[in-house]
Amino acid sequence: MSYGVFSLPGFSSPIFFAWSNGPDQGSVVGSTIFEWLARLFQSSGETHPAVLGFIVLSGYCIHRTGFRRRGGSQVSAYATRRFFRIWPVYLLATFVGVVLFLAAHSENPEAASSLSGTVRISAGCVLAKLSGASVFRPSLHVCSFQGNAPLTTAMVEEWLYVLYAVVFHSMLLRGSEKPFWIAIMIAWFGGLMYTSSHAEHLGWWHNGSLIGFLPYWWMGAAFLGERVRALAARVKYPLMATWGLLTLLLLVGRVDSLFVVEGRKAILACLFGLSIAALDSVRAPGWLRPGMLVGRAGYSVYAFHAPLLVLTLTLGAPWWVAGAAAIVVSLLVHLLYEKPLTDLGKSLARRFGAPRSSASLPLTST
């Protein structure tokens, strides 16, 4: 197995593969574990289950605190909070990715390119990364890595935030929930048809496509509805059995279809949604509070870990040193940069706030 993070279509979790397979050194145990996990959950190069779970969680959390009640927060308040929550970190992480890639590339070009998926820095590709054009155009997916490939998923998240506000006020408030779900399914099926005949775009579909993530994000939002939770609870065991069967068929090579792969992913997303809804009603014990800091810093860790790992591993640091450094630096970024700006966004959003009422909207009770 190569020490790069792109041994599968798109990128598998860089924080796993890069830690276990740094240049000229590595952890045999870690490598074996992560190869096994990748084979179990990503035998066809699909979205990492942690990323899939996060997308479902994002839809659940955003809708939970978003436009769930009539007279809820105005679009201006929502936009302000979301902008300060994601864009400043994205912008800084893009810049850091470019700078650290150039530093790593000057030390060891082959290792830097293999670990990051970036061959060279291009002004056009940096613009594609900042604009989010790659979430719509698969040909720009690899181009938009620019030393920090995981940010392609973060950009999809940004567009999902935008789409949430547009869809809720243009369709759901008008009672067009059923046409909305039909539109999602048509777009998703069309994307599957296109990608199934263009294998070179599988990485984009699983890791950087707005259409590819769209149903899973809204699935998370739908799990705020009692009927959805009840239905999922009734069929959870058949869903688990079906996931296991599809996994077995994919592992032994009995099937080779993107539709089967995506069906298995949809089942896993549904199980994630059910788990998230169940955990939402559970109070976290006190001993978990120290770990919750890392959870709150998750965006910074995700946004900065890849370029930090690329540089430290390229310089020859042991995998455990590289991993520890990435976490420590990311936590500092969260405390000194991300959190203050997030708090600023919340403060500004309160000026646009509007009182909530108790009238339920779509996706909350259906």
Steps between C-alpha positions, in 0.01 A plus 500: 500500500635843415544759772274744318143576600369451147536124466122493467292720268477846648655521844457266790533658841847657479538511875486118499712403202758775533563420868545131429702530178734797517800511265755232586340423835167399642297295742442146382216448745335830410542433131343154532204630700425784262539280193245261650260784586538645152424162347193457719349848455662623178553191288386699196664828597183653638470782753677437830236402758619778734435756227162346417402508867607863523286596200194337658583666834539837328154483345353399836674775699449782249129428467468450876611859561402646163167575334293247697228734628287765340645838584839339565835659432512722196716408202740783585561359848544149365739617226707699748544206737581255223747738331704559815475133592657358186653757264783653711640155584460387139687804371788464747522122444520557123790743548677268747456208260675691221785623720569166671479311171762730350722445805457121483547498123831682530617230743370191319287558188400136453389447859318836516303426183420143602375600845300804389374404155634835373761515226542875484332817624290677239329838537204372297460194724525714815216713361302184423556390860389832646195535274375146553467438128628146550181395681317545169775409249667161555790595273610756763499255791870404503601848386338646812709295745788755502680348797188448714273242341251452791375855449313381191247344737486819708409695186214260432384576855506874425276454197267275699457786748408735216263249346328442834395864526394519135300176504332564832370843406424431135345152530441363848331810637269484199396143579709345223678238708403203282614668173824590678576138589409391149741761361778374728447142389496594132821702535665224704400227255618710208834554674533127559426427134764749389767386745441130432605560139790733595711304745764773504254714699433251780723693739300815432167325548595346834699789647430830329162501326206711613254262337676199650465633856163668460266212601710406803507855639123530465458152641658634818253790502210259450596302812369787710157373399333252733351294218836464326666388823222254574512349152880466508484338844254237375726393214845549656576128531404418139711802398799366694460158342474650152812711559688189608386304194594779259836536672568129458404509132730796440788344691490173307453678169157359422369841400665801343239772479505860620127467573569215743785696658277804540215289636729366771611856576138613527425223750801601711388864488155398622653308791712804581189716504325263737801496734535879495132550586529253787816661639346844477278422798784366715687729739877465464671377820747731669805285421442562129534877530879516437448306179223737398763771445647290221149451366435874496836548328415235243472743210846646564648152541341391174596817315867512602610143567583407140755774416655467847540126452636544148775734622599312815501159333693632202760639742536151644315534831368174651130445431404549865688829522336620177157404630549663839633819339200517266255471789679751725533763227138447393378544859694826525344620176158418641558686826677805357330538161195286434319544832534881524372542145216255559402693812515824299264350244255399773514849649432667166222251419309594815435840348302330223323253726122466505279336763404140450147366510377147553364426153689203356637499149576215258765243600429545870193283549472304177 
